[in-house]
Amino acid sequence: FPPAPASSLERVLRHPQPQFLLGLTGTPERMDGRGVLRLCDYDVAYESRLFDAIDRGWLVPFQYFAIYDPTDYSQIRWTQRGYIEEELDSLLIDDTRAELVVNNLSRYLPAEGKLRALAFCSTRAHAQFMTRRFNELGRKAVCILGDTAPVDRAAAMRALASPASGVEILCSVDVLGEGVDVPSVTHVLFLRPTQSFSLFVQQLGRGLRPAPGKDFVVALDF
């Protein structure tokens, strides 16, 4: 099941009228209340939560660091749909903040091997800005957006995974949070305010996949 039950999915499920429906999801609850458990009559056959999956070795542990960020979000308006993008950009598209991100990242680099980071940004403009600033500050980055061609998206992920490639960071907004499989990711960078706990866990989860020689993933939350 996807994170939210779209109306098209519900129509498909009604069509065969199965006597028994078995669903699998990584997001059983959502902040908006539109969970998928009701599609299975709230009958949970098996459940494994995040820390249980880590204990079982299905996921790697994470080291979480909350980085002090002087950005003052009280300056911008909050609506029912969240922050206004233009006002959020006015705060986050900032050279000083970008330098703070890069300087802190340099403190938590892998002891050996290549840096492979996913940077979750707030808007298209923010993702493009951070990609440019990462490159200018010595960290090769690539930007992936919703309209990035699938072949280019796949090439960027291969480059991030490849030890021979110089690509160290993928910047995105609402793209890399789900369905991305780069097990060798070493760092997850939260460069945006995230109101949804489910979304936060989805983003963190992109770095939790096991890989040879991978003991943990580093999560830097700005």
C-alpha positions in Angstrom: 0.0 0.0 0.0 1.2 3.6 -0.7 1.4 6.1 2.2 -2.1 7.3 1.5 -5.0 5.4 0.0 -5.8 7.2 -3.2 -9.3 7.0 -4.6 -8.1 5.0 -7.6 -6.6 2.4 -5.3 -9.9 2.1 -3.4 -11.8 1.6 -6.6 -9.4 -1.2 -7.6 -9.8 -2.9 -4.3 -13.6 -2.8 -4.5 -13.7 -4.3 -8.0 -12.6 -7.9 -7.2 -14.3 -7.9 -3.7 -11.8 -10.3 -2.2 -12.8 -12.5 0.7 -9.3 -11.8 2.2 -7.1 -8.9 1.5 -3.4 -8.9 2.7 -1.7 -5.5 2.6 1.9 -4.4 3.3 2.8 -0.8 4.1 5.7 1.1 5.7 3.3 3.9 6.7 0.4 2.5 8.7 -0.4 5.9 10.3 -0.5 9.4 8.8 -0.8 12.8 10.4 -3.8 13.6 8.2 -5.7 10.5 9.5 -5.9 8.9 6.0 -4.3 5.6 7.0 -4.6 2.4 5.1 -5.4 0.1 8.0 -9.1 0.6 7.5 -8.8 -1.1 4.1 -8.0 -4.2 6.0 -10.6 -3.7 8.7 -7.8 -2.7 11.1 -6.7 -6.3 11.4 -2.9 -6.3 11.8 -1.4 -9.7 11.1 2.2 -8.7 11.8 3.9 -5.5 12.8 7.6 -4.5 13.2 8.4 -1.0 14.2 11.6 1.0 13.4 13.7 0.1 16.4 12.5 -3.5 16.3 13.7 -3.7 12.7 17.0 -2.3 13.7 17.4 -4.8 16.6 16.6 -7.6 14.1 19.3 -6.4 11.7 16.8 -5.6 8.9 17.8 -2.0 9.1 21.1 -0.3 10.3 21.2 1.9 13.4 21.5 5.6 13.0 23.4 8.3 14.7 21.2 11.4 15.0 22.6 14.9 15.5 20.4 18.0 15.9 22.4 20.9 14.6 21.7 24.3 15.9 20.3 26.5 13.1 19.6 30.1 13.9 16.9 30.3 11.2 13.9 32.1 12.7 10.7 30.5 11.3 8.5 32.8 13.4 9.2 35.5 10.7 7.1 33.7 8.1 3.4 32.9 8.0 1.9 29.5 8.7 -1.2 28.4 6.8 -3.3 25.2 6.8 -1.0 23.9 4.0 2.2 24.8 5.8 4.7 27.5 5.3 4.4 29.8 2.2 7.1 28.7 -0.2 8.3 32.1 -1.2 8.7 33.2 2.4 10.4 29.9 3.3 12.8 30.4 0.4 13.6 33.9 1.7 14.9 32.2 4.9 16.5 29.0 3.6 18.2 30.3 0.4 21.0 31.9 2.3 24.7 31.7 1.9 25.5 31.8 5.6 23.1 28.9 6.3 24.6 26.9 3.4 28.0 27.3 4.8 26.7 26.2 8.2 25.4 23.0 6.6 28.7 22.3 4.8 30.9 23.1 7.8 28.8 20.8 10.0 28.8 18.0 7.4 32.6 18.1 7.3 32.6 17.3 11.1 30.7 14.0 10.5 32.4 12.6 7.4 32.9 8.8 7.1 36.0 7.5 8.7 36.8 5.8 5.5 35.3 5.6 2.0 33.1 8.0 0.1 30.5 10.4 1.5 27.0 9.4 0.1 24.4 11.8 1.3 20.7 12.5 0.6 19.8 16.2 1.3 16.1 16.8 1.8 15.2 20.4 0.8 12.0 22.5 1.2 11.3 23.7 -2.4 12.6 23.4 -5.9 14.4 26.7 -5.6 16.0 25.6 -2.3 17.1 22.3 -3.7 18.7 24.0 -6.7 20.4 26.6 -4.5 21.8 24.0 -2.2 23.1 21.9 -5.1 25.0 25.0 -6.4 26.3 25.9 -3.0 27.5 22.4 -2.2 29.4 22.3 -5.5 30.9 25.8 -4.9 32.0 24.7 -1.4 33.7 21.6 -2.6 31.1 18.9 -2.3 29.9 17.5 -5.6 26.2 17.5 -5.7 23.4 16.7 -8.1 19.8 18.0 -8.0 16.8 15.7 -8.6 13.4 17.2 -9.0 10.0 15.8 -9.9 10.5 16.7 -13.6 14.0 15.1 -13.7 13.9 12.5 -16.5 13.9 8.9 -15.1 17.1 8.1 -17.0 18.8 11.1 -15.4 17.4 10.2 -12.0 18.7 6.7 -12.2 22.1 7.9 -13.4 22.4 10.3 -10.5 21.7 7.5 -8.0 24.2 5.2 -9.7 26.8 8.0 -9.5 26.1 8.4 -5.8 26.6 4.7 -5.2 29.7 4.3 -7.3 33.1 4.6 -5.5 34.6 5.8 -8.8 32.2 8.8 -9.1 32.8 12.1 -7.5 29.1 12.7 -6.8 28.6 12.8 -3.0 25.2 14.5 -2.4 21.8 14.3 -4.0 19.5 17.3 -3.3 15.8 16.9 -3.7 12.4 17.9 -2.7 9.5 15.4 -2.4 11.4 12.9 -4.6 13.9 10.8 -2.6 11.6 10.3 0.4 10.0 7.1 -1.0 11.0 4.3 -3.3 14.7 5.1 -3.6 17.1 2.3 -3.2 20.7 3.4 -2.6 21.7 1.1 0.3 25.2 2.6 0.5 23.9 6.0 1.7 26.1 7.2 4.6 24.3 10.4 5.5 20.8 11.9 5.6 20.6 15.7 5.7 17.3 17.3 6.9 17.6 20.8 5.5 13.9 21.7 5.8 11.2 22.0 8.4 9.2 18.8 8.3 5.8 18.8 10.1 4.9 15.2 9.3 6.4 12.5 11.5 5.6 9.9 8.8 7.5 11.9 6.2 10.4 12.3 8.6 10.6 8.6 9.1 10.3 7.9 5.4 13.2 10.3 4.7 15.3 8.8 7.5 14.5 5.4 6.2 16.3 6.1 2.9 19.6 5.8 4.8 18.7 2.8 7.0 19.1 0.1 4.3 21.9 -2.4 5.1 24.9 -2.6 2.8 28.3 -4.4 3.0 30.6 -2.7 5.5 27.8 -0.2 6.6 27.5 -0.1 10.4 25.2 2.9 10.7 23.9 6.0 9.0 24.5 9.6 10.1 21.4 11.8 10.3 22.1 15.6 10.5 18.9 17.6 11.3 19.2 21.3 10.7 
